[in-house]
């Protein structure tokens, strides 16, 4: 990626799904999942992937390094505080990237400087200069973020930005860290900085907007209109608290209203839906049906008046097409008679690259499912790939499940599982079929987690649709999310519960278990 320092009409997309997005409760990903998503982001066409916060843990540092090695067509950034030790760890993680970047940050609002940093303005200016200078001695591309910029004194912010640019920062980020700004005032702040910072054209101005007041995308668009040329976003808007500006909403707003903004990105919009769908399946959080751009209802029309208009001309009620985000053609002509070549071609279109053995494994399950279902969809195949190929190594595994329920029977579950390499079987009761299954699993694995969330959704339409189940468990103050899909919802529930237990067990032995991080 080449970034010319001018006021062109190009908006660079900086995706922080793997860093800020992963800080969203329940969105923790393991290294393999991060690499898979990073490759899809590369396919999507983002300019920069913020791969993580290497100083947070050894696991984070290793994951960022693996992503840096895997990604070739976009920059890979590592976040670091304005501390040498952080910057050293971040550089160690990204230095082998084809295009590395160090992203360092420092709070600049009076409330943050007083209560978080306990520093004066002069001290903050000195730290900013030293941090950017040191980062520049390690990496040719340095981004500096003024944390809580939207609540900072504008005149002081000019000093901070000027200091960072003079020290060598190539990108200046002006984040709305707590989602406080309003579009007009945020645009005015960007314009003020571009006007008052000497030779501001030496750096690309960036924005990172949180969604606490529901204005993340609106603020980002206003800032881009005012002259910002990098937008920091996440898939589906996931992130701290209420999340971040959503990549898909920003990009499609720029595309649909191109005549208004006169701005463009390098995003391959047909990869938007596959990217968001992959994220959804990895973190076990379904896309809400009313979510703009990618939700199940985004292109649905129930009103009779709307339907009549659509039949005459789709543009009466659709300002974009499902095909433009890669959502069209969900029917997939693959079944038990399909060959592996056709299956592999479809999987590659979805962004999956499987080995020969993995393809054989998926092909067998696809054929088995095709015997049960009338029609297969791409979402079904995705679910199979994630279920069969990309699951974390299991300490607990389901072998057999039989369930009895009904208003004339006591709900009972009989199960056989592999527990730490040993086969065990047991039956137990519950107030319903799912409760009986979960009680039986708890006894088999000898654990007693709290069930925080249980949700079921159909992957596709039809009575024979696969059920996708998500559970969230907590034990000893550690939480984990598990997901699974199966034509039998009770079986899917068991698999999802076991998946969550495996993740809990992994966190107990993994030093990179969830950590609380207060960063922009």
Secondary structure in CASP SS format (residue, H / E / C, confidence):
PFRMAT SS
TARGET T0000
AUTHOR 0000-0000-0000
METHOD secondary structure of the structure
MODEL  1
X C 1.00
X C 1.00
X C 1.00
X C 1.00
X C 1.00
X C 1.00
X C 1.00
X C 1.00
X C 1.00
X E 1.00
X C 1.00
X E 1.00
X E 1.00
X E 1.00
X E 1.00
X C 1.00
X C 1.00
X C 1.00
X C 1.00
X C 1.00
X H 1.00
X H 1.00
X H 1.00
X C 1.00
X C 1.00
X C 1.00
X C 1.00
X C 1.00
X C 1.00
X C 1.00
X H 1.00
X H 1.00
X H 1.00
X H 1.00
X H 1.00
X H 1.00
X H 1.00
X H 1.00
X H 1.00
X H 1.00
X H 1.00
X H 1.00
X H 1.00
X H 1.00
X C 1.00
X C 1.00
X C 1.00
X E 1.00
X E 1.00
X E 1.00
X E 1.00
X E 1.00
X C 1.00
X H 1.00
X H 1.00
X H 1.00
X C 1.00
X H 1.00
X H 1.00
X H 1.00
X H 1.00
X H 1.00
X H 1.00
X H 1.00
X H 1.00
X H 1.00
X H 1.00
X H 1.00
X H 1.00
X H 1.00
X C 1.00
X C 1.00
X C 1.00
X C 1.00
X E 1.00
X E 1.00
X E 1.00
X E 1.00
X E 1.00
X E 1.00
X E 1.00
X C 1.00
X C 1.00
X H 1.00
X H 1.00
X H 1.00
X H 1.00
X H 1.00
X H 1.00
X H 1.00
X H 1.00
X H 1.00
X H 1.00
X H 1.00
X C 1.00
X C 1.00
X C 1.00
X C 1.00
X C 1.00
X E 1.00
X E 1.00
X E 1.00
X E 1.00
X E 1.00
X E 1.00
X E 1.00
X E 1.00
X C 1.00
X C 1.00
X H 1.00
X H 1.00
X H 1.00
X H 1.00
X H 1.00
X H 1.00
X H 1.00
X H 1.00
X C 1.00
X C 1.00
X C 1.00
X H 1.00
X H 1.00
X H 1.00
X H 1.00
X H 1.00
X H 1.00
X H 1.00
X H 1.00
X H 1.00
X H 1.00
X H 1.00
X H 1.00
X H 1.00
X H 1.00
X H 1.00
X H 1.00
X H 1.00
X H 1.00
X C 1.00
X C 1.00
X C 1.00
X E 1.00
X E 1.00
X E 1.00
X E 1.00
X E 1.00
X E 1.00
X C 1.00
X H 1.00
X H 1.00
X H 1.00
X C 1.00
X C 1.00
X H 1.00
X H 1.00
X H 1.00
X H 1.00
X H 1.00
X H 1.00
X H 1.00
X H 1.00
X H 1.00
X H 1.00
X H 1.00
X H 1.00
X H 1.00
X C 1.00
X C 1.00
X C 1.00
X C 1.00
X E 1.00
X E 1.00
X E 1.00
X C 1.00
X C 1.00
X E 1.00
X C 1.00
X C 1.00
X C 1.00
X C 1.00
X C 1.00
X C 1.00
X H 1.00
X H 1.00
X H 1.00
X H 1.00
X H 1.00
X H 1.00
X H 1.00
X H 1.00
X H 1.00
X H 1.00
X H 1.00
X H 1.00
X H 1.00
X H 1.00
X C 1.00
X C 1.00
X C 1.00
X H 1.00
X H 1.00
X H 1.00
X C 1.00
X E 1.00
X E 1.00
X E 1.00
X E 1.00
X E 1.00
X E 1.00
X E 1.00
X C 1.00
X C 1.00
X C 1.00
X C 1.00
X C 1.00
X H 1.00
X H 1.00
X H 1.00
X H 1.00
X H 1.00
X H 1.00
X H 1.00
X H 1.00
X H 1.00
X H 1.00
X H 1.00
X C 1.00
X C 1.00
X C 1.00
X E 1.00
X E 1.00
X E 1.00
X E 1.00
X E 1.00
X H 1.00
X H 1.00
X H 1.00
X C 1.00
X C 1.00
X C 1.00
X C 1.00
X C 1.00
X C 1.00
X E 1.00
X C 1.00
X E 1.00
X H 1.00
X H 1.00
X H 1.00
X H 1.00
X H 1.00
X H 1.00
X H 1.00
X H 1.00
X H 1.00
X H 1.00
X C 1.00
X H 1.00
X H 1.00
X H 1.00
X H 1.00
X C 1.00
X C 1.00
X E 1.00
X C 1.00
X C 1.00
X C 1.00
X C 1.00
X H 1.00
X H 1.00
X H 1.00
X H 1.00
X H 1.00
X H 1.00
X H 1.00
X H 1.00
X H 1.00
X H 1.00
X H 1.00
X H 1.00
X H 1.00
X H 1.00
X H 1.00
X C 1.00
X C 1.00
X C 1.00
X C 1.00
X C 1.00
X C 1.00
X C 1.00
X C 1.00
X C 1.00
X C 1.00
X C 1.00
X C 1.00
X C 1.00
X C 1.00
X C 1.00
X C 1.00
X C 1.00
X C 1.00
X C 1.00
X C 1.00
X H 1.00
X H 1.00
X H 1.00
X H 1.00
X H 1.00
X H 1.00
X H 1.00
X H 1.00
X H 1.00
X C 1.00
X H 1.00
X H 1.00
X H 1.00
X C 1.00
X C 1.00
X C 1.00
X C 1.00
X C 1.00
X H 1.00
X H 1.00
X H 1.00
X H 1.00
X C 1.00
X C 1.00
X C 1.00
X C 1.00
X C 1.00
X E 1.00
X C 1.00
X C 1.00
X C 1.00
X C 1.00
X C 1.00
X C 1.00
X C 1.00
X C 1.00
X H 1.00
X H 1.00
X H 1.00
X H 1.00
X H 1.00
X H 1.00
X H 1.00
X H 1.00
X H 1.00
X H 1.00
X C 1.00
X C 1.00
X C 1.00
X C 1.00
X C 1.00
X C 1.00
X H 1.00
X H 1.00
X H 1.00
X H 1.00
X H 1.00
X H 1.00
X H 1.00
X H 1.00
X H 1.00
X H 1.00
X H 1.00
X H 1.00
X H 1.00
X H 1.00
X H 1.00
X C 1.00
X C 1.00
X C 1.00
X C 1.00
X C 1.00
X C 1.00
X E 1.00
X H 1.00
X H 1.00
X H 1.00
X H 1.00
X H 1.00
X H 1.00
X H 1.00
X H 1.00
X H 1.00
X H 1.00
X H 1.00
X C 1.00
X C 1.00
X C 1.00
X C 1.00
X C 1.00
X C 1.00
X C 1.00
X E 1.00
X E 1.00
X E 1.00
X E 1.00
X E 1.00
X E 1.00
X E 1.00
X E 1.00
X E 1.00
X C 1.00
X C 1.00
X C 1.00
X C 1.00
X C 1.00
X C 1.00
X C 1.00
X E 1.00
X E 1.00
X E 1.00
X E 1.00
X E 1.00
X E 1.00
X E 1.00
X E 1.00
X C 1.00
X C 1.00
X E 1.00
X E 1.00
X E 1.00
X E 1.00
X E 1.00
X E 1.00
X E 1.00
X E 1.00
X C 1.00
X C 1.00
X C 1.00
X H 1.00
X H 1.00
X H 1.00
X H 1.00
X H 1.00
X H 1.00
X H 1.00
X H 1.00
X H 1.00
X H 1.00
X H 1.00
X H 1.00
X H 1.00
X C 1.00
X C 1.00
X C 1.00
X C 1.00
X E 1.00
X E 1.00
X E 1.00
X E 1.00
X E 1.00
X E 1.00
X E 1.00
X E 1.00
X E 1.00
X C 1.00
X C 1.00
X C 1.00
X C 1.00
X C 1.00
X C 1.00
X C 1.00
X C 1.00
X E 1.00
X E 1.00
X E 1.00
X E 1.00
X E 1.00
X E 1.00
X E 1.00
X E 1.00
X E 1.00
X C 1.00
X C 1.00
X E 1.00
X E 1.00
X E 1.00
X E 1.00
X E 1.00
X E 1.00
X E 1.00
X E 1.00
X E 1.00
X C 1.00
X C 1.00
X H 1.00
X H 1.00
X H 1.00
X H 1.00
X H 1.00
X H 1.00
X H 1.00
X H 1.00
X H 1.00
X H 1.00
X H 1.00
X H 1.00
X H 1.00
X H 1.00
X H 1.00
X H 1.00
X H 1.00
X H 1.00
X H 1.00
X H 1.00
X H 1.00
X C 1.00
X C 1.00
X C 1.00
X C 1.00
X C 1.00
X C 1.00
X C 1.00
X C 1.00
X C 1.00
X C 1.00
X C 1.00
END
